[in-house]
Amino acid sequence: MCGYTQQTDADTTARALLKDSDISPKHAREICRSLRGKKVENALVLLDDVISLKRAIAFRRYNKLVTHKKDVGPGRFPVKAARVVKKAIEEAQHNAEYKGLDADSMRIHTISSHRGQAYDFSRPRAHGRSGQWKRERVHIEVILEEVK
Protein backbone atom coordinates (compact mmCIF):
# COMPACT_ATOMS: atom_id res chain seq x y z
CA MET A 1 0.00 0.00 0.00
CA CYS A 2 1.59 3.25 -1.10
CA GLY A 3 -1.01 5.80 -0.09
CA TYR A 4 -4.62 6.19 0.91
CA THR A 5 -7.33 3.83 -0.27
CA GLN A 6 -9.94 6.55 -0.93
CA GLN A 7 -10.03 9.92 -2.61
CA THR A 8 -11.75 12.49 -0.38
CA ASP A 9 -12.60 16.16 -0.39
CA ALA A 10 -9.59 17.95 1.10
CA ASP A 11 -11.72 20.84 2.39
CA THR A 12 -13.84 18.75 4.75
CA THR A 13 -11.59 15.80 5.65
CA ALA A 14 -8.36 15.14 7.50
CA ARG A 15 -6.20 12.06 7.08
CA ALA A 16 -3.41 10.21 8.82
CA LEU A 17 -1.42 7.15 7.80
CA LEU A 18 0.64 5.22 10.32
CA LYS A 19 3.03 2.79 8.63
CA ASP A 20 4.79 -0.34 9.86
CA SER A 21 3.33 -0.49 13.35
CA ASP A 22 4.46 -3.49 15.36
CA ILE A 23 1.01 -4.83 16.29
CA SER A 24 -1.16 -7.82 15.47
CA PRO A 25 -2.99 -7.48 12.12
CA LYS A 26 -5.95 -9.42 13.51
CA HIS A 27 -6.32 -7.14 16.53
CA ALA A 28 -5.96 -4.05 14.34
CA ARG A 29 -8.69 -5.29 12.00
CA GLU A 30 -11.16 -5.89 14.81
CA ILE A 31 -10.46 -2.51 16.42
CA CYS A 32 -10.91 -0.70 13.10
CA ARG A 33 -14.19 -2.52 12.47
CA SER A 34 -15.56 -1.46 15.85
CA LEU A 35 -14.56 2.22 15.39
CA ARG A 36 -15.73 2.79 11.82
CA GLY A 37 -18.43 5.49 11.62
CA LYS A 38 -18.12 6.69 15.23
CA LYS A 39 -17.51 10.23 16.37
CA VAL A 40 -13.89 10.88 17.26
CA GLU A 41 -14.54 11.67 20.92
CA ASN A 42 -16.56 8.44 21.36
CA ALA A 43 -13.85 6.41 19.62
CA LEU A 44 -11.13 7.83 21.88
CA VAL A 45 -13.22 7.04 24.98
CA LEU A 46 -13.70 3.47 23.75
CA LEU A 47 -9.97 3.06 23.16
CA ASP A 48 -9.19 4.47 26.62
CA ASP A 49 -11.60 1.93 28.11
CA VAL A 50 -9.91 -0.89 26.20
CA ILE A 51 -6.46 0.25 27.39
CA SER A 52 -7.67 0.36 31.00
CA LEU A 53 -9.37 -3.07 30.58
CA LYS A 54 -12.88 -1.70 31.25
CA ARG A 55 -14.47 -2.54 27.88
CA ALA A 56 -13.65 -5.30 25.43
CA ILE A 57 -13.49 -5.20 21.65
CA ALA A 58 -15.89 -7.64 20.00
CA PHE A 59 -14.07 -10.17 17.83
CA ARG A 60 -16.31 -11.12 14.91
CA ARG A 61 -13.87 -12.87 12.60
CA TYR A 62 -10.91 -14.07 14.64
CA ASN A 63 -12.88 -15.51 17.55
CA LYS A 64 -12.01 -19.19 17.74
CA LEU A 65 -11.54 -20.13 21.41
CA VAL A 66 -12.15 -16.51 22.47
CA THR A 67 -14.05 -16.19 25.72
CA HIS A 68 -17.22 -14.14 25.97
CA LYS A 69 -17.09 -10.75 27.66
CA LYS A 70 -19.92 -8.81 29.23
CA ASP A 71 -22.17 -7.00 26.70
CA VAL A 72 -19.86 -7.96 23.81
CA GLY A 73 -19.87 -11.69 23.18
CA PRO A 74 -16.55 -13.11 22.05
CA GLY A 75 -14.03 -10.37 22.72
CA ARG A 76 -10.61 -9.39 23.94
CA PHE A 77 -8.65 -6.44 25.29
CA PRO A 78 -6.03 -5.69 22.57
CA VAL A 79 -4.20 -3.02 24.58
CA LYS A 80 -1.08 -2.67 22.40
CA ALA A 81 -3.09 -2.34 19.19
CA ALA A 82 -5.53 0.08 20.86
CA ARG A 83 -2.65 2.40 21.78
CA VAL A 84 -1.40 2.48 18.18
CA VAL A 85 -4.88 3.06 16.69
CA LYS A 86 -5.50 5.81 19.24
CA LYS A 87 -2.26 7.48 18.16
CA ALA A 88 -3.36 7.35 14.50
CA ILE A 89 -6.75 8.89 15.31
CA GLU A 90 -5.11 11.64 17.37
CA GLU A 91 -2.73 12.42 14.49
CA ALA A 92 -5.67 12.74 12.10
CA GLN A 93 -7.40 14.98 14.65
CA HIS A 94 -4.31 17.20 14.87
CA ASN A 95 -4.21 17.38 11.07
CA ALA A 96 -7.83 18.53 11.13
CA GLU A 97 -6.99 21.29 13.63
CA TYR A 98 -4.04 22.36 11.48
CA LYS A 99 -6.32 22.63 8.41
CA GLY A 100 -8.76 24.79 10.36
CA LEU A 101 -11.51 22.19 10.63
CA ASP A 102 -13.62 21.76 13.76
CA ALA A 103 -11.86 18.79 15.36
CA ASP A 104 -14.63 18.27 17.92
CA SER A 105 -17.33 17.62 15.31
CA MET A 106 -15.47 15.00 13.29
CA ARG A 107 -16.43 11.40 12.67
CA ILE A 108 -14.37 8.50 11.42
CA HIS A 109 -15.18 8.17 7.73
CA THR A 110 -12.56 5.51 6.94
CA ILE A 111 -10.37 3.49 9.25
CA SER A 112 -8.58 0.44 7.94
CA SER A 113 -5.59 -1.73 8.61
CA HIS A 114 -3.37 -3.42 6.07
CA ARG A 115 -0.51 -5.83 6.52
CA GLY A 116 2.85 -4.15 6.30
CA GLN A 117 6.29 -5.47 5.51
CA ALA A 118 6.24 -9.18 4.71
CA TYR A 119 8.29 -11.80 6.51
CA ASP A 120 11.76 -12.44 5.18
CA PHE A 121 12.50 -16.13 5.65
CA SER A 122 15.14 -16.27 2.94
CA ARG A 123 17.92 -15.03 5.22
CA PRO A 124 19.34 -17.41 7.82
CA ARG A 125 18.79 -16.42 11.43
CA ALA A 126 20.15 -17.49 14.77
CA HIS A 127 17.99 -20.07 16.50
CA GLY A 128 15.91 -19.04 19.47
CA ARG A 129 15.55 -15.35 18.82
CA SER A 130 13.66 -13.18 16.40
CA GLY A 131 14.95 -10.01 14.86
CA GLN A 132 13.10 -6.84 14.07
CA TRP A 133 12.35 -7.85 10.49
CA LYS A 134 10.52 -11.06 11.46
CA ARG A 135 7.68 -9.35 13.32
CA GLU A 136 4.26 -8.59 11.90
CA ARG A 137 3.76 -5.03 10.67
CA VAL A 138 0.52 -3.13 10.09
CA HIS A 139 -0.38 0.09 8.28
CA ILE A 140 -3.24 2.06 9.87
CA GLU A 141 -5.20 4.52 7.71
CA VAL A 142 -7.62 7.05 9.25
CA ILE A 143 -9.80 9.56 7.38
CA LEU A 144 -11.95 11.93 9.42
CA GLU A 145 -14.78 14.05 8.04
CA GLU A 146 -16.76 16.94 9.47
CA VAL A 147 -20.28 16.20 10.62
CA LYS A 148 -22.66 18.85 9.35
Buried (B, 14 or more C-beta within 10 A) or exposed (E): EEEBEEEBEEEBBBBBBBEEBEBBBBBBBBBBBBBBEBBBBEBBEBBEBBBEEEBBBBBEEBBEEBEEBEEBBBBBBBEBBBBBBBBBBBBBBEBBEEEEBEBEBBBBBBBBBBEBEEEEEEEEEEEEEEEEEEEBBBBBBBBBBBEE
